[in-house]
Amino acid sequence: MSAYGLFFLVTIAIGGGAWVFVYPFLSGEKKAERRMASVSRAEPIASRPTRSTGKTRREQVEGTLKDIEQRRKKAKRPPLSVRLRQAGLDWSKNRFMATAAALGLGSFVVMIVVGAGLLPALGFGFAAGCGLPFWMLSFLKKRREAKFLNAFPDAVDVIVRGIKAGLPLLDSLKLIAADTVDPVRGEFQSIIETQTIGMPIGEACLKLFESIPVPEANFFGIVISIQQRAGGNLSEALGNLSRVLRDRKKMKAKIQAMSMEAKASASIIGALPIGVMGIVWLTSPAYIELLWTDPFGRMMLACCGGWMLCGVFVMRKMINFDF
């Protein structure tokens, strides 16, 4: 009887605890209490905006910068036609695709003729058709951006001196389009042509970033756009911009100088295995030919090449600095 009584008491205790702690959550009583508390809780009354809470010029400038930056972030990867223009090529999209297809097909045929096999020929054809043209496009784009950044601070100084001398902004832009070197001359000529057909000069300058996607071009477009909207001393703003551009140029040169030792070390480390392999092949060809005559040696050579490629990518990531 004592055992049955003990079991009964334990059951009653467990049931009571479940009734107290678990049942309110299952029945929704806790949710009802939270809703009642949220309704009955006093909320602070928002004060009416006074005349002193109006936006200042600084807040307007910050809002404009935020809007422009949000539009830049929402922009997707530019299409092929835009990338061709950014690289300075007057090719059409069809011409570029035809050239890439010809490179891929030519590489495939060459590898088949030399007896490399179907899979290596497909690999080389794919790399030549899909990798090489886009790599060249990226290379030409970066080279054009470097030329633009080299001459852009001088162009901004020309605008500053022209405005201080009393020339309108458009006439100062025409001076740059007439006397500066490419690609700065071509881009400012495009700004003038865009403004001629009716677009405001601030929006025309903002489009400079579409052709030259660098922060310096974006800064220039933002300064001109803000001055057109909010007013202010344009010569002083462009003078500050010119100083910022030259400081960024100096910083970039300093970073390149400080990273040259790491780049030289990475080049030596990357070229050392290939150099040692070439020396061994010249001195003892029979000793190293097993790497490409034996199936297991080819597998080892492919694995080593993959690991070297990973190491090169890691070193490249470590020695390239963004600022």
Secondary structure, 3 states (H helix, E strand, C coil): CHHHHHHHHHHHHHHHHHHHHCHHHHHCHHHHHHHHHHHHCCCCCCCCCCHHHCCCHHHHHHHHHHHHHHHHHHCCCCCHHHHHHHCCCCCCHHHHHHHHHHHHHHHHHHHHHCCCCHHHHHHHHHHHHHHHHHHHHHHHHHHHHHHHHHHHHHHHHHHHHHHHCCCCHHHHHHHHHHHCCCCHHHHHHHHHHHHHCCCCHHHHHHCHHHHCCCHHHHHHHHHHHHHHHHCCCHHHHHHHHHHHHHHHHHHHHHHHHHHHHHHHHHHHHHHHHHHHHHHHHHHCHHHHCHHHHCHHHHHHHHHHHHHHHHHHHHHHHHHCCCC
